[in-house]
Amino acid sequence: DAKTTQPPSMDCAEGRAANLPCNHSTISGNEYVYWYRQIHSQGPQYIIHGLKNNETNEMASLIITEDRKSSTLILPHATLRDTAVYYCIVRVDSGGSNYKLTFGKGTLLTVNP
Amino acid sequence: KAGVTQTPRYLIKTRGQQVTLSCSPISGHRSVSWYQQTPGQGLQFLFEYFSETQRNKGNFPGRFSGRQFSNSRSEMNVSTLELGDSALYLCASSLVTGFMGMHEQYFGPGTRLTVT
C-alpha cells in the first residue's frame, strides 16, 4: 500500500511562496496525488491533484518529481487565510469506480504577517 | 444552493451503545463519502455511497456501516461503540463517483462524537 509522509508543521511569511512537501516513495503507476486543506473547524477543501505531470490551477501548483516518489504543493503568494492543515493523499484506482485512499497526517501551515 | 448538512453536530454516547449519523448532500449530488478524523490517526476514509450502493470501503471493522436513500441522503451507523470511536465524522458529497468525484467533493461541518 502507498504511504504518505508530511512534515507536521511549517511557517511561511505572508506574501511569500509556501512549499509543502509530501513523500510517497511507495507510489506506483496508477496512483494519483491529491492535496486538500482544512481550515480550523471547517471541512476539508480540495486544492489540486496530479498523476505524473505538474499541474497548476487558480489556487496552487503541484510539482511531482520524475520518479513520482515525492511532490510539492506550492502556494505562490501565501496569505493569512491560507493558514490551515494541508493533507497529501494518494489515491489508487483499482478498476471501475473502485479506489483506495491513503492520507498523510497533514502539515499545519502557519502564515505569519 | 445549500451546502452539505450533517446532523447532529455534537453527540455524546457511552461505550456499548450504537449511534446513527445523518448527512444530506448538496441538491443533485448522488455520491456521499464518509470520513473519520481523529488527532492520532488523522483523516481516514470510511466508505462511499452512490445511487444507494456502497461503491468503496476503507479499512474499518464491520461495526461501521452506512446506507443511502433514494433522495441521496446518507446515514452512518456505528454499533457497540468503543472509546476509540470518539472522532469528528465528516461527510462529503459530489455529483459523480470515482475519479471525477474527488476533486468536486464538498464537505459538511462534521459530527463530533464523544464516547465515554
gemmi code that builds the backbone of each chain (N, CA, C; Angstrom):
import gemmi

chains = {
    "A": [
        ("ASP", (0.831, -1.194, 0.000), (0.000, 0.000, 0.000), (0.870, 1.251, 0.000)),
        ("ALA", (0.369, 2.272, -0.680), (1.097, 3.529, -0.705), (1.097, 4.175, 0.675)),
        ("LYS", (2.178, 4.853, 1.012), (2.268, 5.586, 2.266), (2.656, 7.020, 1.948)),
        ("THR", (2.144, 7.946, 2.727), (2.492, 9.350, 2.530), (3.054, 9.905, 3.821)),
        ("THR", (4.096, 10.720, 3.694), (4.753, 11.330, 4.842), (4.840, 12.824, 4.617)),
        ("GLN", (4.396, 13.597, 5.618), (4.435, 15.049, 5.541), (5.037, 15.604, 6.820)),
        ("PRO", (5.735, 16.747, 6.742), (6.204, 17.376, 7.981), (4.998, 17.847, 8.786)),
        ("PRO", (5.071, 17.782, 10.105), (3.903, 18.150, 10.907), (3.562, 19.628, 10.862)),
        ("SER", (4.560, 20.481, 10.661), (4.264, 21.912, 10.656), (5.291, 22.678, 9.833)),
        ("MET", (4.843, 23.836, 9.333), (5.713, 24.744, 8.587), (5.221, 26.164, 8.808)),
        ("ASP", (6.158, 27.098, 8.705), (5.813, 28.513, 8.774), (6.140, 29.172, 7.441)),
        ("CYS", (5.402, 30.232, 7.151), (5.647, 30.970, 5.914), (5.277, 32.425, 6.170)),
        ("ALA", (6.046, 33.339, 5.575), (5.729, 34.761, 5.702), (4.674, 35.140, 4.677)),
        ("GLU", (3.764, 36.002, 5.091), (2.711, 36.466, 4.193), (3.308, 37.071, 2.929)),
        ("GLY", (2.728, 36.690, 1.770), (3.218, 37.204, 0.502), (4.299, 36.363, -0.144)),
        ("ARG", (4.892, 35.492, 0.637), (5.932, 34.617, 0.094), (5.303, 33.298, -0.360)),
        ("ALA", (6.084, 32.536, -1.134), (5.604, 31.229, -1.580), (5.716, 30.219, -0.448)),
        ("ALA", (4.699, 29.404, -0.323), (4.723, 28.300, 0.641), (4.915, 27.008, -0.146)),
        ("ASN", (5.931, 26.250, 0.227), (6.227, 24.990, -0.456), (6.041, 23.841, 0.526)),
        ("LEU", (5.023, 23.045, 0.298), (4.704, 21.959, 1.229), (5.066, 20.620, 0.584)),
        ("PRO", (5.987, 19.889, 1.222), (6.433, 18.630, 0.626), (5.610, 17.438, 1.082)),
        ("CYS", (5.619, 16.404, 0.257), (4.988, 15.135, 0.608), (5.819, 14.015, 0.011)),
        ("ASN", (6.159, 13.058, 0.852), (6.904, 11.895, 0.368), (5.947, 10.736, 0.186)),
        ("HIS", (5.957, 10.159, -1.002), (5.111, 8.977, -1.279), (5.971, 7.988, -2.053)),
        ("SER", (7.012, 7.514, -1.377), (8.053, 6.729, -2.054), (7.555, 5.382, -2.558)),
        ("THR", (6.413, 4.914, -2.043), (5.910, 3.606, -2.468), (4.864, 3.723, -3.561)),
        ("ILE", (4.749, 4.900, -4.147), (3.716, 5.122, -5.164), (3.984, 4.269, -6.401)),
        ("SER", (2.916, 3.857, -7.063), (3.080, 3.100, -8.298), (2.354, 3.811, -9.434)),
        ("GLY", (2.312, 3.152, -10.583), (1.946, 3.840, -11.813), (0.571, 4.450, -11.874)),
        ("ASN", (-0.412, 3.851, -11.229), (-1.782, 4.337, -11.396), (-2.294, 5.069, -10.169)),
        ("GLU", (-1.403, 5.634, -9.406), (-1.795, 6.303, -8.168), (-1.702, 7.818, -8.316)),
        ("TYR", (-2.809, 8.467, -8.078), (-2.901, 9.910, -8.168), (-2.516, 10.536, -6.824)),
        ("VAL", (-1.997, 11.738, -6.886), (-1.706, 12.516, -5.684), (-2.705, 13.664, -5.608)),
        ("TYR", (-3.412, 13.746, -4.506), (-4.366, 14.811, -4.252), (-3.891, 15.640, -3.059)),
        ("TRP", (-4.242, 16.898, -3.092), (-3.999, 17.776, -1.939), (-5.332, 18.418, -1.541)),
        ("TYR", (-5.608, 18.349, -0.244), (-6.734, 19.032, 0.362), (-6.192, 19.904, 1.493)),
        ("ARG", (-6.975, 20.855, 1.915), (-6.614, 21.594, 3.110), (-7.846, 21.733, 4.002)),
        ("GLN", (-7.561, 21.935, 5.285), (-8.635, 22.055, 6.257), (-8.344, 23.250, 7.150)),
        ("ILE", (-9.162, 24.241, 6.997), (-9.072, 25.414, 7.859), (-9.806, 25.095, 9.151)),
        ("HIS", (-9.299, 25.624, 10.239), (-9.810, 25.273, 11.562), (-11.326, 25.285, 11.625)),
        ("SER", (-11.881, 24.188, 12.109), (-13.303, 23.968, 12.359), (-14.148, 23.958, 11.082)),
        ("GLN", (-13.490, 23.750, 9.941), (-14.240, 23.585, 8.691), (-13.941, 22.217, 8.097)),
        ("GLY", (-14.737, 21.783, 7.127), (-14.459, 20.556, 6.417), (-13.313, 20.743, 5.444)),
        ("PRO", (-12.655, 19.672, 5.035), (-11.558, 19.783, 4.066), (-12.028, 20.378, 2.745)),
        ("GLN", (-11.074, 20.963, 2.034), (-11.344, 21.625, 0.754), (-10.343, 21.131, -0.266)),
        ("TYR", (-10.817, 20.717, -1.420), (-9.942, 20.249, -2.483), (-9.061, 21.390, -2.986)),
        ("ILE", (-7.778, 21.080, -3.271), (-6.884, 22.090, -3.833), (-6.482, 21.722, -5.257)),
        ("ILE", (-5.868, 20.550, -5.417), (-5.300, 20.190, -6.709), (-4.972, 18.709, -6.726)),
        ("HIS", (-4.810, 18.117, -7.889), (-4.363, 16.736, -7.967), (-3.554, 16.523, -9.241)),
        ("GLY", (-2.802, 15.425, -9.271), (-1.998, 15.114, -10.449), (-1.571, 13.658, -10.451)),
        ("LEU", (-1.093, 13.217, -11.601), (-0.618, 11.844, -11.758), (0.880, 11.813, -12.035)),
        ("LYS", (1.282, 12.441, -13.122), (2.699, 12.451, -13.497), (3.193, 13.863, -13.781)),
        ("ASN", (2.365, 14.644, -14.434), (2.780, 15.974, -14.855), (2.513, 17.006, -13.767)),
        ("ASN", (3.263, 18.075, -13.836), (2.998, 19.185, -12.927), (1.651, 19.813, -13.283)),
        ("GLU", (0.966, 20.302, -12.290), (-0.353, 20.876, -12.505), (-0.429, 22.247, -11.844)),
        ("THR", (-1.252, 23.108, -12.416), (-1.466, 24.442, -11.842), (-2.931, 24.798, -11.988)),
        ("ASN", (-3.484, 25.384, -10.933), (-4.824, 25.956, -11.031), (-4.816, 27.293, -10.316)),
        ("GLU", (-5.992, 27.834, -10.103), (-6.060, 29.179, -9.537), (-5.618, 29.216, -8.069)),
        ("MET", (-5.569, 28.084, -7.422), (-5.191, 28.061, -6.015), (-3.712, 27.772, -5.806)),
        ("ALA", (-3.177, 26.840, -6.600), (-1.849, 26.337, -6.281), (-1.212, 25.661, -7.489)),
        ("SER", (0.042, 25.268, -7.292), (0.756, 24.432, -8.259), (1.185, 23.148, -7.576)),
        ("LEU", (1.227, 22.082, -8.343), (1.662, 20.790, -7.832), (2.832, 20.336, -8.677)),
        ("ILE", (3.965, 20.121, -8.013), (5.168, 19.650, -8.688), (5.402, 18.211, -8.259)),
        ("ILE", (5.421, 17.293, -9.212), (5.656, 15.875, -8.934), (7.007, 15.512, -9.522)),
        ("THR", (7.861, 14.902, -8.711), (9.186, 14.532, -9.198), (9.059, 13.494, -10.301)),
        ("GLU", (10.117, 13.379, -11.094), (10.070, 12.481, -12.254), (9.837, 11.034, -11.835)),
        ("ASP", (10.436, 10.634, -10.689), (10.230, 9.265, -10.222), (8.925, 9.118, -9.441)),
        ("ARG", (8.219, 10.218, -9.259), (6.908, 10.265, -8.609), (6.955, 9.882, -7.136)),
        ("LYS", (8.129, 9.859, -6.555), (8.217, 9.456, -5.147), (7.972, 10.612, -4.189)),
        ("SER", (7.872, 11.801, -4.699), (7.541, 12.927, -3.837), (6.867, 14.019, -4.655)),
        ("SER", (6.208, 14.906, -3.951), (5.559, 16.030, -4.621), (5.619, 17.244, -3.698)),
        ("THR", (5.420, 18.394, -4.292), (5.422, 19.642, -3.542), (4.222, 20.473, -3.961)),
        ("LEU", (3.470, 20.896, -2.979), (2.375, 21.825, -3.220), (2.921, 23.226, -3.030)),
        ("ILE", (2.668, 24.086, -3.992), (3.169, 25.455, -3.916), (2.001, 26.433, -3.905)),
        ("LEU", (1.933, 27.225, -2.841), (1.014, 28.362, -2.788), (1.852, 29.581, -3.128)),
        ("PRO", (1.676, 30.183, -4.283), (2.651, 31.166, -4.772), (2.758, 32.436, -3.939)),
        ("HIS", (1.664, 32.894, -3.395), (1.687, 34.110, -2.582), (0.785, 33.879, -1.369)),
        ("ALA", (1.366, 33.307, -0.340), (0.557, 32.902, 0.810), (-0.068, 34.107, 1.511)),
        ("THR", (-1.313, 33.937, 1.930), (-1.998, 34.966, 2.729), (-2.351, 34.362, 4.087)),
        ("LEU", (-2.765, 35.223, 4.995), (-3.128, 34.748, 6.336), (-4.240, 33.721, 6.267)),
        ("ARG", (-5.109, 33.846, 5.270), (-6.224, 32.914, 5.139), (-5.800, 31.531, 4.662)),
        ("ASP", (-4.539, 31.403, 4.269), (-4.036, 30.091, 3.863), (-3.557, 29.272, 5.056)),
        ("THR", (-3.595, 29.832, 6.246), (-3.237, 29.076, 7.446), (-4.235, 27.934, 7.613)),
        ("ALA", (-3.728, 26.696, 7.573), (-4.594, 25.521, 7.565), (-3.727, 24.282, 7.690)),
        ("VAL", (-4.371, 23.133, 7.843), (-3.682, 21.852, 7.755), (-3.825, 21.346, 6.323)),
        ("TYR", (-2.713, 21.016, 5.702), (-2.686, 20.575, 4.311), (-2.426, 19.067, 4.263)),
        ("TYR", (-3.307, 18.351, 3.584), (-3.219, 16.901, 3.505), (-2.806, 16.455, 2.108)),
        ("CYS", (-1.839, 15.566, 2.094), (-1.417, 14.906, 0.872), (-2.087, 13.527, 0.866)),
        ("ILE", (-2.716, 13.178, -0.236), (-3.488, 11.936, -0.308), (-3.082, 11.192, -1.569)),
        ("VAL", (-2.824, 9.905, -1.424), (-2.550, 9.074, -2.588), (-3.784, 8.225, -2.855)),
        ("ARG", (-4.189, 8.230, -4.094), (-5.384, 7.502, -4.458), (-5.026, 6.418, -5.474)),
        ("VAL", (-5.392, 5.184, -5.158), (-5.127, 4.056, -6.045), (-6.440, 3.656, -6.680)),
        ("ASP", (-6.486, 3.691, -7.995), (-7.675, 3.233, -8.712), (-7.542, 1.743, -8.973)),
        ("SER", (-8.580, 1.009, -8.591), (-8.490, -0.447, -8.751), (-9.550, -0.972, -9.702)),
        ("GLY", (-9.936, -0.140, -10.637), (-10.863, -0.609, -11.663), (-12.272, -0.129, -11.431)),
        ("GLY", (-12.940, 0.241, -12.516), (-14.300, 0.756, -12.381), (-14.293, 2.022, -11.562)),
        ("SER", (-15.171, 2.093, -10.597), (-15.190, 3.268, -9.719), (-14.543, 2.967, -8.373)),
        ("ASN", (-13.810, 1.865, -8.300), (-13.185, 1.489, -7.027), (-11.846, 2.168, -6.855)),
        ("TYR", (-11.585, 2.618, -5.659), (-10.301, 3.232, -5.358), (-10.031, 3.120, -3.864)),
        ("LYS", (-8.752, 3.340, -3.507), (-8.341, 3.324, -2.111), (-7.590, 4.612, -1.830)),
        ("LEU", (-7.831, 5.194, -0.689), (-7.203, 6.455, -0.317), (-6.234, 6.250, 0.834)),
        ("THR", (-5.052, 6.830, 0.727), (-4.081, 6.849, 1.817), (-3.777, 8.297, 2.140)),
        ("PHE", (-4.098, 8.710, 3.358), (-3.931, 10.098, 3.778), (-2.611, 10.276, 4.513)),
        ("GLY", (-1.949, 11.403, 4.260), (-0.866, 11.819, 5.130), (-1.446, 12.386, 6.413)),
        ("LYS", (-0.589, 12.574, 7.411), (-1.046, 13.103, 8.701), (-1.293, 14.611, 8.636)),
        ("GLY", (-0.843, 15.224, 7.557), (-1.110, 16.639, 7.368), (0.009, 17.531, 7.865)),
        ("THR", (0.153, 18.678, 7.234), (1.115, 19.712, 7.643), (0.337, 20.954, 8.041)),
        ("LEU", (0.549, 21.416, 9.257), (-0.051, 22.675, 9.687), (0.810, 23.811, 9.157)),
        ("LEU", (0.278, 24.528, 8.180), (0.963, 25.696, 7.633), (0.462, 26.932, 8.361)),
        ("THR", (1.384, 27.649, 8.953), (1.049, 28.908, 9.613), (1.649, 30.043, 8.803)),
        ("VAL", (0.803, 30.911, 8.299), (1.265, 32.072, 7.551), (1.329, 33.246, 8.510)),
        ("ASN", (2.516, 33.822, 8.629), (2.748, 34.907, 9.586), (2.778, 36.268, 8.894)),
        ("PRO", (2.204, 37.276, 9.558), (2.202, 38.631, 8.956), (3.600, 39.238, 8.911)),
    ],
    "B": [
        ("LYS", (-27.448, 27.735, -3.325), (-27.646, 26.285, -3.134), (-27.109, 25.924, -1.759)),
        ("ALA", (-27.887, 25.185, -0.986), (-27.456, 24.814, 0.359), (-26.287, 23.854, 0.277)),
        ("GLY", (-25.420, 23.921, 1.296), (-24.262, 23.047, 1.334), (-24.615, 21.707, 1.938)),
        ("VAL", (-23.589, 20.943, 2.237), (-23.754, 19.640, 2.871), (-24.101, 19.861, 4.337)),
        ("THR", (-25.137, 19.204, 4.781), (-25.519, 19.339, 6.188), (-25.396, 17.998, 6.897)),
        ("GLN", (-24.966, 18.085, 8.160), (-24.815, 16.891, 8.964), (-25.523, 17.088, 10.286)),
        ("THR", (-26.213, 16.045, 10.706), (-26.886, 16.107, 11.998), (-26.669, 14.810, 12.767)),
        ("PRO", (-26.569, 14.886, 14.091), (-26.424, 16.118, 14.860), (-24.999, 16.659, 14.727)),
        ("ARG", (-24.747, 17.810, 15.213), (-23.396, 18.372, 15.162), (-22.532, 17.839, 16.300)),
        ("TYR", (-23.146, 17.562, 17.419), (-22.422, 17.032, 18.575), (-23.241, 15.908, 19.200)),
        ("LEU", (-22.513, 14.929, 19.705), (-23.180, 13.748, 20.258), (-22.292, 13.131, 21.329)),
        ("ILE", (-22.900, 12.754, 22.435), (-22.177, 12.049, 23.484), (-22.873, 10.725, 23.712)),
        ("LYS", (-22.104, 9.644, 23.635), (-22.636, 8.303, 23.842), (-21.734, 7.558, 24.817)),
        ("THR", (-22.245, 6.468, 25.354), (-21.428, 5.638, 26.233), (-21.025, 4.354, 25.514)),
        ("ARG", (-19.966, 3.765, 26.010), (-19.455, 2.528, 25.417), (-20.554, 1.475, 25.325)),
        ("GLY", (-20.545, 0.747, 24.221), (-21.525, -0.300, 24.027), (-22.779, 0.141, 23.299)),
        ("GLN", (-23.050, 1.448, 23.317), (-24.226, 1.937, 22.610), (-23.987, 1.962, 21.113)),
        ("GLN", (-25.043, 2.244, 20.380), (-24.893, 2.424, 18.948), (-25.347, 3.846, 18.594)),
        ("VAL", (-24.872, 4.324, 17.433), (-25.184, 5.696, 17.039), (-25.443, 5.761, 15.542)),
        ("THR", (-26.307, 6.663, 15.161), (-26.597, 6.902, 13.751), (-26.384, 8.373, 13.440)),
        ("LEU", (-25.578, 8.635, 12.430), (-25.301, 9.998, 11.994), (-25.918, 10.197, 10.617)),
        ("SER", (-26.337, 11.420, 10.344), (-27.021, 11.698, 9.090), (-26.282, 12.742, 8.271)),
        ("CYS", (-26.372, 12.597, 6.968), (-25.722, 13.533, 6.047), (-26.673, 13.820, 4.884)),
        ("SER", (-26.935, 15.079, 4.655), (-27.740, 15.483, 3.494), (-26.829, 16.165, 2.482)),
        ("PRO", (-26.692, 15.588, 1.301), (-25.762, 16.153, 0.316), (-26.319, 17.403, -0.340)),
        ("ILE", (-25.469, 18.057, -1.090), (-25.907, 19.189, -1.905), (-26.934, 18.674, -2.913)),
        ("SER", (-27.951, 19.465, -3.152), (-29.005, 19.062, -4.081), (-28.426, 18.666, -5.433)),
        ("GLY", (-28.818, 17.479, -5.894), (-28.321, 16.991, -7.178), (-27.114, 16.087, -7.076)),
        ("HIS", (-26.424, 16.132, -5.945), (-25.263, 15.258, -5.757), (-25.729, 13.856, -5.413)),
        ("ARG", (-25.121, 12.870, -6.047), (-25.535, 11.491, -5.840), (-24.525, 10.666, -5.063)),
        ("SER", (-23.347, 11.210, -4.865), (-22.313, 10.483, -4.139), (-22.128, 11.092, -2.752)),
        ("VAL", (-22.073, 10.222, -1.758), (-21.785, 10.654, -0.389), (-20.661, 9.781, 0.155)),
        ("SER", (-19.610, 10.430, 0.637), (-18.490, 9.723, 1.250), (-18.409, 10.093, 2.716)),
        ("TRP", (-17.976, 9.151, 3.523), (-17.815, 9.376, 4.962), (-16.350, 9.219, 5.349)),
        ("TYR", (-15.907, 10.093, 6.263), (-14.543, 10.071, 6.749), (-14.550, 10.187, 8.273)),
        ("GLN", (-13.538, 9.592, 8.881), (-13.316, 9.748, 10.313), (-12.059, 10.568, 10.525)),
        ("GLN", (-12.108, 11.508, 11.438), (-10.933, 12.318, 11.734), (-10.656, 12.299, 13.227)),
        ("THR", (-9.462, 11.845, 13.601), (-9.029, 11.825, 14.992), (-7.660, 12.465, 15.097)),
        ("PRO", (-7.297, 12.981, 16.278), (-5.965, 13.571, 16.438), (-4.846, 12.570, 16.167)),
        ("GLY", (-5.045, 11.315, 16.547), (-3.994, 10.326, 16.392), (-3.844, 9.781, 14.987)),
        ("GLN", (-4.937, 9.473, 14.342), (-4.918, 8.842, 13.023), (-5.154, 9.815, 11.881)),
        ("GLY", (-5.568, 11.012, 12.178), (-5.850, 11.968, 11.113), (-7.127, 11.603, 10.379)),
        ("LEU", (-7.154, 11.935, 9.086), (-8.315, 11.652, 8.254), (-8.245, 10.228, 7.712)),
        ("GLN", (-9.346, 9.528, 7.808), (-9.406, 8.184, 7.247), (-10.741, 8.025, 6.513)),
        ("PHE", (-10.676, 7.372, 5.364), (-11.846, 7.153, 4.536), (-12.638, 5.963, 5.071)),
        ("LEU", (-13.926, 6.167, 5.263), (-14.786, 5.092, 5.748), (-15.446, 4.352, 4.597)),
        ("PHE", (-16.297, 5.031, 3.863), (-16.956, 4.431, 2.712), (-17.630, 5.497, 1.864)),
        ("GLU", (-18.003, 5.069, 0.661), (-18.686, 5.952, -0.272), (-19.939, 5.256, -0.787)),
        ("TYR", (-21.006, 6.026, -0.891), (-22.243, 5.532, -1.471), (-22.594, 6.350, -2.703)),
        ("PHE", (-23.093, 5.675, -3.700), (-23.526, 6.329, -4.928), (-24.764, 5.603, -5.418)),
        ("SER", (-25.819, 6.359, -5.651), (-27.078, 5.766, -6.099), (-27.476, 4.573, -5.237)),
        ("GLU", (-27.419, 4.771, -3.942), (-27.883, 3.819, -2.925), (-27.019, 2.563, -2.812)),
        ("THR", (-25.879, 2.541, -3.470), (-24.984, 1.383, -3.434), (-23.634, 1.785, -2.849)),
        ("GLN", (-23.095, 0.934, -2.005), (-21.752, 1.213, -1.488), (-20.751, 0.936, -2.596)),
        ("ARG", (-19.948, 1.937, -2.934), (-19.004, 1.810, -4.036), (-17.589, 1.544, -3.559)),
        ("ASN", (-17.222, 2.094, -2.426), (-15.875, 1.915, -1.905), (-15.938, 1.837, -0.392)),
        ("LYS", (-14.948, 1.135, 0.177), (-14.925, 0.969, 1.628), (-13.493, 1.030, 2.112)),
        ("GLY", (-13.260, 1.738, 3.194), (-11.946, 1.806, 3.814), (-11.747, 0.646, 4.772)),
        ("ASN", (-10.648, 0.709, 5.531), (-10.294, -0.378, 6.439), (-10.873, -0.166, 7.833)),
        ("PHE", (-12.133, -0.303, 7.949), (-12.806, -0.179, 9.240), (-13.575, -1.461, 9.536)),
        ("PRO", (-13.733, -1.776, 10.835), (-14.455, -3.013, 11.177), (-15.924, -2.932, 10.792)),
        ("GLY", (-16.561, -4.085, 10.818), (-17.958, -4.179, 10.408), (-18.924, -3.420, 11.313)),
        ("ARG", (-18.430, -2.945, 12.458), (-19.290, -2.144, 13.336), (-19.697, -0.828, 12.649)),
        ("PHE", (-18.915, -0.439, 11.684), (-19.200, 0.788, 10.927), (-19.973, 0.414, 9.660)),
        ("SER", (-21.128, 0.948, 9.518), (-21.935, 0.648, 8.342), (-22.652, 1.903, 7.891)),
        ("GLY", (-23.195, 1.838, 6.705), (-23.899, 3.002, 6.200), (-24.964, 2.591, 5.222)),
        ("ARG", (-25.705, 3.575, 4.802), (-26.679, 3.349, 3.744), (-27.015, 4.693, 3.107)),
        ("GLN", (-27.607, 4.600, 1.929), (-28.012, 5.814, 1.230), (-29.438, 5.618, 0.739)),
        ("PHE", (-30.195, 6.665, 0.850), (-31.591, 6.609, 0.466), (-31.789, 7.131, -0.962)),
        ("SER", (-32.978, 6.960, -1.461), (-33.255, 7.335, -2.852), (-33.106, 8.837, -3.089)),
        ("ASN", (-33.198, 9.626, -2.035), (-33.005, 11.074, -2.186), (-31.548, 11.480, -1.976)),
        ("SER", (-30.674, 10.483, -1.923), (-29.214, 10.639, -1.768), (-28.778, 10.944, -0.344)),
        ("ARG", (-29.692, 11.199, 0.554), (-29.298, 11.348, 1.955), (-28.670, 10.052, 2.441)),
        ("SER", (-27.696, 10.201, 3.322), (-26.979, 9.019, 3.785), (-26.937, 8.997, 5.309)),
        ("GLU", (-26.905, 7.821, 5.841), (-26.718, 7.621, 7.278), (-25.528, 6.707, 7.502)),
        ("MET", (-24.840, 6.972, 8.599), (-23.748, 6.121, 9.025), (-24.080, 5.602, 10.412)),
        ("ASN", (-23.861, 4.320, 10.625), (-24.164, 3.703, 11.908), (-22.910, 3.078, 12.499)),
        ("VAL", (-22.724, 3.286, 13.772), (-21.630, 2.609, 14.485), (-22.261, 1.844, 15.632)),
        ("SER", (-22.059, 0.555, 15.668), (-22.619, -0.270, 16.735), (-21.550, -0.566, 17.774)),
        ("THR", (-21.984, -0.930, 18.959), (-21.089, -1.309, 20.052), (-19.923, -0.322, 20.156)),
        ("LEU", (-20.251, 0.895, 20.461), (-19.266, 1.972, 20.480), (-18.103, 1.677, 21.430)),
        ("GLU", (-16.910, 2.071, 20.993), (-15.697, 1.978, 21.796), (-15.156, 3.394, 22.011)),
        ("LEU", (-14.314, 3.525, 23.061), (-13.749, 4.844, 23.349), (-13.010, 5.409, 22.135)),
        ("GLY", (-12.353, 4.525, 21.401), (-11.577, 4.948, 20.236), (-12.412, 5.434, 19.070)),
        ("ASP", (-13.720, 5.301, 19.170), (-14.590, 5.799, 18.099), (-14.860, 7.293, 18.241)),
        ("SER", (-14.403, 7.866, 19.349), (-14.546, 9.310, 19.521), (-13.794, 10.021, 18.406)),
        ("ALA", (-14.491, 10.832, 17.668), (-13.881, 11.443, 16.486), (-14.831, 12.468, 15.891)),
        ("LEU", (-14.296, 13.195, 14.911), (-15.127, 14.044, 14.060), (-15.462, 13.226, 12.817)),
        ("TYR", (-16.727, 13.033, 12.554), (-17.153, 12.272, 11.379), (-17.627, 13.256, 10.313)),
        ("LEU", (-16.947, 13.219, 9.196), (-17.222, 14.145, 8.104), (-17.880, 13.410, 6.953)),
        ("CYS", (-18.814, 14.062, 6.316), (-19.318, 13.510, 5.071), (-19.079, 14.532, 3.963)),
        ("ALA", (-18.972, 14.017, 2.765), (-18.724, 14.860, 1.596), (-19.603, 14.386, 0.458)),
        ("SER", (-20.095, 15.301, -0.323), (-20.919, 14.917, -1.471), (-20.297, 15.407, -2.766)),
        ("SER", (-20.620, 14.691, -3.823), (-20.172, 15.091, -5.154), (-21.205, 14.606, -6.167)),
        ("LEU", (-21.130, 15.190, -7.343), (-22.079, 14.826, -8.389), (-21.904, 13.381, -8.830)),
        ("VAL", (-20.639, 13.010, -9.027), (-20.346, 11.681, -9.549), (-19.389, 10.963, -8.615)),
        ("THR", (-19.225, 9.700, -8.857), (-18.329, 8.893, -8.041), (-16.994, 8.728, -8.750)),
        ("GLY", (-16.086, 8.079, -8.074), (-14.828, 7.715, -8.704), (-13.910, 8.895, -8.964)),
        ("PHE", (-13.112, 8.779, -10.009), (-12.081, 9.761, -10.310), (-12.636, 11.164, -10.425)),
        ("MET", (-13.725, 11.317, -11.114), (-14.250, 12.661, -11.351), (-14.862, 13.256, -10.101)),
        ("GLY", (-15.135, 12.407, -9.106), (-15.817, 12.921, -7.941), (-14.914, 13.566, -6.912)),
        ("MET", (-13.695, 13.082, -6.783), (-12.862, 13.515, -5.666), (-12.515, 14.987, -5.722)),
        ("HIS", (-12.306, 15.539, -6.897), (-11.932, 16.949, -6.923), (-13.148, 17.838, -6.972)),
        ("GLU", (-14.328, 17.253, -6.858), (-15.545, 18.044, -6.794), (-16.310, 17.756, -5.507)),
        ("GLN", (-15.601, 17.238, -4.512), (-16.231, 16.937, -3.239), (-16.419, 18.201, -2.418)),
        ("TYR", (-17.559, 18.277, -1.775), (-17.836, 19.355, -0.837), (-18.142, 18.713, 0.514)),
        ("PHE", (-17.440, 19.196, 1.523), (-17.569, 18.591, 2.840), (-18.571, 19.326, 3.712)),
        ("GLY", (-19.201, 18.567, 4.595), (-20.041, 19.160, 5.622), (-19.209, 19.555, 6.827)),
        ("PRO", (-19.845, 20.144, 7.837), (-19.106, 20.610, 9.012), (-18.710, 19.498, 9.962)),
        ("GLY", (-19.308, 18.318, 9.811), (-18.945, 17.196, 10.656), (-19.855, 17.013, 11.860)),
        ("THR", (-19.833, 15.805, 12.393), (-20.486, 15.476, 13.663), (-19.400, 15.078, 14.642)),
        ("ARG", (-19.345, 15.775, 15.749), (-18.354, 15.462, 16.784), (-18.965, 14.438, 17.724)),
        ("LEU", (-18.437, 13.201, 17.685), (-18.917, 12.113, 18.534), (-17.936, 11.898, 19.680)),
        ("THR", (-18.450, 11.913, 20.882), (-17.650, 11.610, 22.067), (-18.220, 10.372, 22.717)),
        ("VAL", (-17.365, 9.386, 22.913), (-17.771, 8.143, 23.561), (-17.153, 8.102, 24.957)),
        ("THR", (-17.980, 7.956, 25.982), (-17.482, 7.950, 27.367), (-17.650, 6.572, 28.001)),
    ],
}
model = gemmi.Model(1)
for chain_id, residues in chains.items():
    chain = gemmi.Chain(chain_id)
    for i, (resn, *xyz) in enumerate(residues, 1):
        res = gemmi.Residue()
        res.name, res.seqid = resn, gemmi.SeqId(i, " ")
        for name, pos in zip(("N", "CA", "C"), xyz):
            atom = gemmi.Atom()
            atom.name, atom.element = name, gemmi.Element(name[0])
            atom.pos, atom.b_iso = gemmi.Position(*pos), 0.0
            res.add_atom(atom)
        chain.add_residue(res)
    model.add_chain(chain)
structure = gemmi.Structure()
structure.add_model(model)
structure.setup_entities()
